[in-house]
Amino acid sequence: MEELKILKTGTTTVGIVCKDGIVLAADKRASAGEGFIADRRMKKIYKILDNIYVTTAGVVSDVQMVLRMTQAELKLKEVRTKKTPTVKETTNLFANIVYQNIRKFSPIMGITAFILGGKDLDGFWLYEVAVDGSVSEFKDYVTTGAYGSFIAYGILENEWSQNLSIAEGVKMAIKVINTAVKRDATVGDGIDVVVIDSKGATEMPEIKINEIIKK
């Protein structure tokens, strides 16, 4: 009997804690199967609330479903409580939905992973929601995805420091993703970067990202 093969997808995302904020970055390539590129301009960083963004990795349909459900629940929470959810509350909601999704009966595994970066009244926060729905808080950095994440950790381990500025964090995040692009065939076709600082959250223009890469 022919062996059943699960589609292998690729992504590299990273979250970095800086002394004055959070930097999130991700590549743009979506792959399906071995060697097939499904989309060269796939968005992998999404705005959840004004000061909370999330990077995504995993099965695209499940990622989109988790995002829609989380955004809908957060809107309901805001209406009911008249308060903006904190980063931790948002992360726990993501985790609950991911936990339920991975355990439902289905012939296709609903594998998803997220990095949440954000700012609330208590400060800046960086969390990972793993494929099993578990939550981890990070005070330095975290990366998810395919083989590129192993490459990313090598750079982060050597270059991250507690005094890292936002500008330095942006350069490091771009270096991490750009290096993964060169070594992991499932990663590539551009980089998205989001900066979260005291002014709020900003999606960095592609032209500025390319300027940093060239330097």
GUTIDREN-878950 format. One line per 3 residues: number of its first residue (from 1); their letters; for each residue x, y, z of N, C-alpha, C, O, CB. Coordinates in pm, whole numbers. Atoms other than C-alpha are relative to their C-alpha. Last residue first. Glycine has a CB too. Layout:
// residues N
NUM) A) X:Y:Z:X:Y:Z:X:Y:Z:X:Y:Z:X:Y:Z; ...;
This chain:
// residues 215
215) KKI) -111:-49:-84:2383:4739:361:74:-115:66:171:-92:139:-52:97:107; -112:-37:87:2177:4580:83:121:48:78:235:30:35:-44:108:-95; -60:122:55:1950:4407:335:124:32:-83:225:-37:-74:-103:-76:-85;
212) IEN) -77:61:-108:1887:4735:519:70:-126:-47:184:-151:-10:-91:-32:118; -117:-86:-23:1783:4905:196:89:-57:109:211:-55:97:-44:143:38; -98:30:105:1554:4613:112:126:84:14:236:37:-18:-62:22:-137;
209) IKI) -55:132:-31:1374:4653:445:109:-36:-100:215:-86:-62:-110:-107:1; -93:-21:-111:1329:5025:377:67:-131:40:185:-133:73:-72:62:120; -117:-71:53:1175:4956:35:105:22:108:225:16:81:-43:134:-61;
206) EPM) -90:94:66:943:4694:186:127:68:-51:235:8:-47:-71:-68:-116; 11:5:147:787:4948:421:105:-93:-62:217:-103:-12:15:141:-59; -110:-64:70:796:4855:793:-17:-11:-151:-46:-120:-201:133:-61:43;
203) ETA) -47:96:100:462:4773:952:104:70:-86:75:172:-150:-119:-54:-88; -23:-49:135:430:4995:1259:49:-113:-90:141:-186:-55:102:116:1; -50:105:90:287:4925:1604:8:53:-143:-83:120:-191:-90:-126:6;
200) GKS) 99:91:55:248:5191:1873:65:-106:-86:183:-138:-69:-103:77:-80; 89:-74:89:447:5500:1967:-113:-87:-54:-211:-36:-109:79:58:-115; 84:-88:-80:609:5332:2270:-100:78:-84:-201:125:-31:87:96:79;
197) DIV) -72:-82:-98:737:5053:2046:-96:91:74:-218:71:68:110:83:-70; 93:-42:-104:610:4767:1830:80:75:106:162:16:176:-76:-123:62; -64:-58:-118:800:4720:1503:-109:46:98:-202:116:59:94:118:-38;
194) VVD) 87:-85:-80:666:4489:1232:75:44:125:135:-37:194:-132:-74:38; -47:-39:-133:884:4337:960:-103:91:66:-156:182:3:139:72:-9; 89:-96:-66:789:4144:645:54:28:139:101:-64:207:-147:-53:7;
191) IGD) 7:-3:-146:1059:3978:438:-101:106:44:-105:216:-10:140:30:60; 29:-124:-69:1080:3874:74:-13:-14:150:-22:-124:203:-123:60:-54; 88:-92:74:1058:3576:-156:-39:124:79:-151:174:65:-123:-72:-42;
188) GVT) -53:-99:94:1209:3316:80:-102:99:-51:-210:115:5:59:-69:-115; 11:-135:-53:1175:3005:293:52:99:-104:152:73:-170:80:14:133; 142:-26:-22:1104:2651:169:-25:142:52:-140:180:75:-57:-101:98;
185) ADR) 68:-19:128:1452:2624:15:-148:32:16:-210:84:-76:15:-124:-86; 121:83:-3:1618:2677:352:-82:28:-125:-130:140:-144:-84:27:129; -31:138:-34:1980:2801:340:-120:-95:0:-102:-217:-7:65:-4:132;
182) KVA) -113:50:78:1972:3143:172:24:-149:21:85:-214:-64:124:76:36; 37:4:142:1624:3232:297:110:-66:-83:81:-139:-177:-28:142:-52; 82:119:17:1730:3143:652:-41:-18:-145:-47:-130:-195:-125:8:89;
179) TNI) -91:115:-7:2006:3402:627:-76:-130:-19:-28:-221:-87:76:-1:133; -76:1:125:1758:3667:511:98:-116:-5:121:-175:-111:74:133:-17; 87:51:107:1522:3580:797:77:-11:-131:62:-109:-205:-123:90:-19;
176) VKI) 46:136:-32:1790:3616:1065:-81:-59:-115:-53:-169:-161:-83:1:129; -115:89:23:1954:3921:905:-40:-146:23:0:-234:-53:117:38:93; -16:10:146:1616:4097:886:115:-95:-34:105:-174:-128:25:140:-62;
173) AMK) 112:77:49:1553:4024:1255:10:-23:-151:-14:-133:-201:-132:70:33; -20:139:-37:1902:4144:1348:-111:-88:-55:-85:-196:-107:9:-14:152; -109:52:81:1866:4470:1156:24:-148:27:49:-226:-65:128:79:26;
170) VGE) 49:10:138:1526:4533:1315:107:-59:-90:78:-148:-170:-44:139:-52; 88:116:7:1664:4455:1662:-56:-22:-140:-69:-136:-185:-114:16:98; -86:118:5:1951:4699:1611:-83:-128:-11:-45:-222:-80:91:-7:125;
167) AIS) -71:-4:128:1706:4977:1525:90:-122:-17:96:-181:-125:85:129:-10; 94:37:106:1482:4877:1817:71:-4:-135:51:-98:-212:-119:99:-5; 96:-105:37:1779:4892:2054:-95:-52:-107:-71:-157:-167:73:128:-49;
164) LNQ) 29:-11:142:1948:4585:2206:-104:110:-27:-212:109:34:-49:-134:-55; -1:-142:34:2062:4649:2563:-32:26:-147:-7:135:-199:135:60:33; 108:-68:-72:1964:4302:2683:-11:147:-37:-117:207:-21:22:-14:150;
161) SWE) -41:-50:-130:2182:4139:2416:-115:77:64:-208:120:-5:126:90:-13; 98:-72:-81:2123:3925:2106:61:47:132:146:-21:189:-121:-89:28; 5:-145:20:2417:3847:1876:-100:76:87:-90:198:99:-31:27:-141;
158) NEL) -128:-69:2:2545:3494:1938:-12:152:7:79:218:57:74:-37:-124; -80:38:-116:2228:3314:2046:128:82:10:172:117:119:34:-148:-5; 56:-64:-118:2023:3506:1790:81:-30:125:104:59:208:-143:-44:21;
155) IGY) -30:-144:5:2244:3404:1498:-45:68:129:29:148:186:-69:65:-121; -145:-16:-1:2243:3033:1580:41:146:2:133:185:74:60:-68:-120; -46:8:-138:1873:3049:1669:152:16:11:201:71:109:-43:-133:62;
152) AIF) 32:-124:-71:1790:3172:1319:54:-3:143:110:96:189:-150:22:2; -98:-100:43:1968:2882:1149:-20:128:80:77:191:123:-12:28:-151; -126:46:-59:1757:2639:1350:113:97:-33:196:129:51:35:-143:-49;
149) SGY) 1:-40:-140:1447:2843:1261:126:-46:73:171:19:167:-123:-57:70; -54:-134:-17:1532:2813:892:5:45:144:88:129:180:-80:98:-79; -142:12:-31:1473:2439:908:64:137:25:164:147:95:73:-71:-114;
146) AGT) -66:117:54:1098:2504:929:148:0:39:185:45:147:-15:-5:-152; 3:31:142:901:2748:1138:75:-126:-36:82:-221:43:55:113:-78; 78:119:35:932:2924:1471:13:-26:-150:60:59:-225:-149:17:39;
143) TVY) 19:19:144:1170:3173:1634:-78:-128:-24:-64:-225:51:136:-4:-74; 56:130:33:1194:3318:1984:-17:-7:-151:-41:95:-216:-136:-23:74; 36:25:139:1381:3606:2144:-62:-138:-15:-48:-224:72:123:13:-91;
140) DKF) -109:-27:93:1483:3770:2473:-44:-16:-146:-58:83:-218:117:-91:30; -57:-130:-36:1231:3790:2758:115:39:-94:175:145:-79:50:-3:145; -142:-17:25:1018:3508:2621:43:143:34:-25:240:1:33:-32:-147;
137) ESV) -38:-141:5:681:3384:2744:150:11:-17:226:-66:42:-46:75:128; -129:-32:-61:573:3033:2654:26:148:-14:6:206:-121:116:-83:-65; -42:-140:4:219:2911:2587:134:16:70:155:-36:179:-107:91:66;
134) SGD) -73:-46:-118:111:2555:2500:48:144:-20:67:188:-133:119:-92:30; 79:-93:-78:-153:2502:2232:68:50:126:9:126:201:-128:-63:36; 88:76:-90:3:2186:2087:-86:91:88:-160:42:173:82:-91:88;
131) VAV) 99:78:77:147:2367:1783:-95:-78:90:-205:-113:46:72:-97:-93; -54:113:75:319:2623:2006:-113:-81:-65:-231:-55:-42:83:-90:91; 103:103:-14:182:2962:2112:42:-115:-90:38:-103:-213:-145:54:-38;
128) EYL) 17:100:106:489:3180:2158:-116:-91:37:-126:-137:151:130:-83:-20; 45:135:-33:486:3499:2362:5:-90:-124:-3:-43:-238:-144:4:57; -25:91:111:659:3838:2356:-35:-141:45:20:-192:142:148:8:-48;
125) WFG) 6:144:-26:544:4125:2578:27:-79:-128:-9:-37:-238:-137:-38:58; -16:74:125:599:4499:2613:9:-149:30:66:-190:132:126:48:-77; -129:4:67:467:4691:2913:-2:-73:-133:-107:-90:-195:100:-64:89;
122) DLD) -102:59:-87:191:4671:3175:137:-11:-68:234:-53:-4:-44:-136:45; -29:-91:-110:-50:4910:3002:112:-50:91:173:28:164:-125:23:81; 120:-40:-73:-32:4705:2683:41:90:116:155:136:120:-79:-126:50;
119) KGG) -17:-99:-106:225:4637:2412:-135:25:64:-236:40:-4:61:133:-56; 92:-110:-21:253:4346:2176:35:89:117:130:64:191:-135:-53:19; -74:-111:-58:428:4052:2023:-94:117:19:-176:145:-68:120:40:-88;
116) LIF) 75:-123:-27:262:3720:1959:91:104:64:158:76:163:-121:-28:90; -77:-86:-90:446:3433:1793:-79:129:15:-112:194:-83:147:27:-55; 7:-145:4:217:3167:1648:101:64:95:131:9:201:-141:47:34;
113) ATI) -86:-56:-105:215:2800:1557:3:151:-16:0:202:-128:145:-60:-7; -23:-144:5:-39:2596:1360:91:42:115:93:-21:221:-135:77:7; -123:-44:-67:-88:2229:1274:20:150:-20:28:199:-133:123:-78:-55;
110) GMI) 9:-147:-5:-443:2121:1198:118:58:75:105:98:191:-132:44:65; -43:-60:-125:-364:1759:1103:-7:152:-8:46:212:-103:141:-47:35; -111:-93:22:-566:1644:804:34:66:132:-53:126:196:-35:106:-109;
107) PSF) -103:73:76:-786:1331:840:122:87:-31:227:35:-70:-58:-52:-131; -8:-43:139:-974:1518:1115:107:-82:-71:208:-117:-11:31:152:-10; -16:112:93:-1086:1454:1472:-2:51:-143:-97:117:-186:-112:-105:22;
104) KRI) 125:41:63:-1027:1764:1685:26:-115:-97:137:-128:-150:-66:119:-74; 55:123:-58:-721:1774:1904:-133:-43:-60:-190:-144:-19:-17:19:148; -93:110:23:-508:2024:1710:-57:-133:48:-12:-239:6:133:27:71;
101) NQY) -14:31:142:-801:2267:1685:88:-122:-24:56:-207:-108:56:120:-74; 120:70:46:-895:2261:2054:15:-46:-145:-32:-153:-182:-122:91:14; 11:126:-75:-541:2346:2164:-120:-81:-48:-109:-201:-72:-13:28:152;
98) VIN) -98:92:59:-505:2612:1890:-10:-137:67:-6:-240:-1:144:56:15; 51:37:132:-829:2779:2007:94:-99:-69:48:-195:-131:-19:125:-88; 119:84:-17:-722:2776:2373:-54:-49:-135:-94:-165:-148:-108:78:74;
95) AFL) -40:132:-48:-373:2903:2288:-119:-94:14:-111:-211:-24:72:12:133; -64:73:110:-501:3194:2081:30:-144:41:0:-238:-32:129:72:-44; 110:31:91:-728:3297:2370:53:-77:-122:-7:-176:-163:-71:130:-45;
92) NTT) 73:114:-56:-436:3270:2611:-118:-40:-88:-150:-158:-98:-49:33:141; -79:121:18:-227:3495:2387:-74:-123:51:-75:-227:-14:135:12:72; 5:34:143:-497:3761:2370:75:-129:-27:28:-214:-104:60:114:-85;
89) EKV) 135:49:25:-532:3760:2749:-16:-44:-145:-78:-146:-174:-104:108:33; 11:133:-61:-155:3789:2785:-138:-60:-24:-149:-178:-55:28:6:151; -74:94:85:-134:4078:2539:-14:-142:54:-29:-236:-23:149:40:-8;
86) TPT) -145:-7:-16:-407:4260:2729:67:-99:-95:1:-183:-156:40:-28:147; -68:117:-55:-764:4287:2600:152:21:9:211:85:-77:-30:-124:-84; -83:63:101:-895:4643:2541:72:-120:62:138:-103:165:101:101:-60;
83) KKT) -144:-10:-21:-1173:4724:2787:74:-69:-115:24:-165:-174:41:-62:136; -36:-140:25:-1545:4796:2750:149:25:25:191:138:51:-84:93:90; -72:-52:-116:-1601:4451:2906:33:149:-11:69:212:89:127:-77:18;
80) RVE) 60:41:-127:-1874:4316:2675:67:68:120:-1:107:215:10:-150:15; 137:-51:-11:-1782:4505:2359:-58:-28:138:-123:57:198:-91:-62:-109; -6:-146:-12:-1409:4444:2402:-139:61:20:-156:152:100:66:60:-125;
77) KLK) -51:-30:-135:-1467:4073:2469:7:151:23:-27:199:131:140:-62:20; 110:25:-95:-1685:4042:2159:42:37:142:-35:95:219:-44:-147:-6; 97:-108:20:-1411:4203:1949:-118:-13:96:-165:86:151:-50:0:-145;
74) LEA) -56:-121:-62:-1155:3967:2101:-94:118:-15:-109:199:76:136:33:-62; 16:11:-144:-1372:3664:2018:53:124:72:-5:168:172:72:-124:52; 143:-11:-32:-1401:3769:1653:-23:-3:152:-101:76:204:-79:-114:-68;
71) QTM) 41:-139:21:-1026:3831:1620:-146:22:36:-181:124:95:25:41:-145; -58:-82:-106:-949:3492:1776:-42:145:-13:-79:208:86:153:-11:-3; 70:29:-125:-1192:3305:1551:53:86:114:-25:136:195:15:-148:35;
68) RLV) 137:-52:6:-1062:3472:1236:-74:-20:133:-141:71:181:-77:-68:-114; -3:-146:1:-696:3412:1326:-141:59:3:-170:149:82:75:50:-124; -35:-42:-136:-756:3047:1418:3:152:11:-43:208:110:137:-57:41;
65) MQV) 115:27:-87:-936:2988:1088:27:48:142:-59:111:203:-32:-150:0; 104:-99:29:-664:3157:884:-121:-18:90:-181:80:134:-42:-9:-145; -49:-130:-45:-392:2949:1050:-107:106:-19:-135:184:73:128:40:-77;
62) DSV) 18:-2:-145:-601:2636:998:50:131:60:-10:183:154:73:-119:64; 144:-6:-29:-635:2702:625:-26:6:150:-116:78:195:-72:-121:-60; 57:-132:26:-265:2787:595:-147:9:37:-189:106:100:16:35:-146;
59) VGA) 96:25:107:-126:2475:763:-83:126:-21:-148:174:73:-91:-123:34; 80:121:-3:164:2597:975:-91:-14:-120:-69:48:-224:-81:-3:124; -68:112:67:333:2922:1068:-92:-121:8:-163:-139:106:140:-30:64;
56) TTV) 71:126:19:200:3264:1170:89:-103:-70:175:-69:-151:-127:22:-81; -57:71:114:343:3583:1317:-64:-138:-8:-106:-193:94:156:-12:12; -32:142:-15:117:3787:1545:63:-53:-129:17:-22:-239:-126:-80:35;
53) YIN) -15:68:128:65:4157:1606:42:-144:24:94:-178:131:104:73:-91; -35:142:-7:-66:4343:1910:2:-59:-140:-96:-52:-214:-101:-78:90; -137:16:-50:-72:4720:1955:42:-145:16:136:-175:90:14:71:130;
50) DLI) -86:-112:41:-378:4810:1745:145:-18:41:235:19:-34:-53:129:59; 52:-123:-58:-530:4464:1789:98:111:-36:202:84:-94:-19:-13:156; 111:55:-78:-477:4144:1593:-75:112:70:-197:120:62:52:-102:102;
47) KYI) 44:-88:-108:-256:4277:1315:-120:-63:69:-219:-98:5:-35:143:-53; 133:-60:3:-113:3995:1107:-25:88:122:22:60:232:-107:-109:-8; 12:-79:-122:235:3873:1013:-132:77:-7:-159:149:-104:122:98:18;
44) KKM) -15:88:-116:262:3586:764:3:76:133:22:15:238:124:-81:-13; -9:-80:-122:146:3746:439:4:-93:121:-80:-182:134:-119:100:10; 91:38:-108:219:3520:143:23:88:123:136:101:170:19:-148:37;
41) RRD) 26:-124:-73:387:3692:-148:-96:-23:116:-184:59:143:-57:106:-95; -124:-72:-25:556:3401:-329:-19:127:82:80:189:122:64:35:-131; 24:-145:0:263:3160:-309:130:71:37:193:37:137:-114:38:100;
38) AIF) 142:-28:21:237:2784:-368:-28:149:-13:-118:190:-86:-81:-58:113; 30:-129:-60:607:2709:-418:-144:37:-32:-179:56:-149:98:109:-50; 100:-80:72:657:2337:-488:-30:128:78:-61:123:197:-129:-81:-22;
35) GEG) -53:-77:112:984:2172:-382:-99:85:-75:-61:151:-171:62:-91:-93; -144:-10:5:842:1898:-162:42:75:-126:32:22:-237:65:-140:5; -71:115:53:476:1948:-88:150:26:-3:198:124:54:-51:-35:-139;
32) ASA) 89:114:-15:319:2288:-52:66:-121:-63:98:-120:-182:-141:28:-64; -31:119:79:521:2605:0:-101:-110:29:-165:-112:133:143:-50:29; 86:111:-43:429:2955:110:27:-118:-91:17:-107:-213:-152:41:-2;
29) RKD) 24:114:88:706:3215:76:-90:-104:65:-69:-143:179:132:-65:-40; 128:-11:72:678:3552:250:-33:-123:-85:-138:-125:-150:3:122:-89; -16:6:146:947:3547:521:-136:-1:-65:-238:2:4:82:-125:-42;
26) AAL) 34:128:63:878:3663:874:30:7:-149:30:114:-209:-148:-37:25; -36:11:142:972:3938:1119:-34:-139:-51:-37:-236:24:151:31:-21; 45:126:59:860:4068:1460:39:-1:-148:35:102:-214:-155:-19:17;
23) VIG) -10:10:145:1041:4338:1660:-46:-138:-43:-1:-239:11:147:28:-48; 1:135:57:941:4431:2017:14:10:-152:-42:100:-213:-130:-77:39; 113:53:76:1003:4745:2222:18:-142:-48:102:-217:3:-25:88:-117;
20) DKC) 106:-99:18:1247:4981:2392:-114:-50:-87:-187:29:-146:56:124:-61; 13:-78:-123:1510:4749:2542:-115:100:-8:-165:147:94:130:73:30; -100:-107:-6:1451:4505:2257:-23:81:127:-127:67:193:-7:92:-127;
17) VIG) 25:-100:-103:1269:4171:2261:115:100:1:232:62:10:-15:-68:141; -117:-45:-76:1294:3982:1933:-42:107:101:-111:203:66:110:54:-94; 39:-109:-88:1028:3773:1758:118:36:88:181:-53:146:-123:-37:86;
14) VTT) -80:-32:-117:1114:3554:1461:-62:115:78:-121:206:21:144:34:-41; 45:-123:-64:940:3373:1177:84:24:124:140:-70:181:-152:-7:36; -85:-40:-111:1069:3113:933:-51:134:52:-61:231:-22:152:10:-43;
11) TGT) 14:-138:-47:827:2924:712:113:25:100:159:-67:166:-142:25:66; -116:-67:-56:805:2598:523:-26:144:35:-101:214:-34:114:-8:-95; -1:-143:29:534:2348:445:118:66:69:173:11:164:-133:66:43;
8) KLI) -98:-71:-81:550:1972:417:2:147:-41:19:180:-158:141:-63:-14; -65:-113:63:237:1805:287:95:69:97:61:97:212:-104:100:-51; 58:-127:-43:166:1481:468:77:112:-67:200:109:-72:3:16:155;
5) KLE) -95:-108:-26:253:1160:285:-76:127:36:-174:163:-28:91:24:-123; 66:-128:-4:47:839:302:101:108:38:169:95:139:-118:-1:99; -12:-74:-126:260:539:207:-69:136:-11:-52:208:-110:148:19:38;
2) EM) -81:-121:10:133:342:-92:-3:77:132:-108:94:195:-50:89:-116; 85:-118:0:0:0:0:89:124:0:188:130:73:-96:0:122;
